[in-house]
């Protein structure tokens, strides 16, 4: 099926726009998972990576690759994403951390 993007208006975990005396509020969302569904968590180090022409990798490229490779195992999907990212960047240095988690529901 089509990817479902879980959006948030909050700062990413680990960042805070509040002082220590203020508290952040978090909300939960329920999603109905089905067998074969994928959960892909990633940091902006992937989508904001640049190629030698100063073009960003981008969310659309990542979503297209995930859709194309969704039949593979989570480890294979992760390897495909990292390989594509490396090929895209070519010799550009990595300027941000990269975090990637891929899970498939049984």
Secondary structure, 3 states (H helix, E strand, C coil): CCCCCCCCCCCCCCCCCCCCCCCCCCCCCCCCCCCCCEEEEECHHHHCCECCCCCECCHHHHHHHHHHHCCCCHHHHHHHHHHHHHHHHCCCCCCCCCCEEEEECC
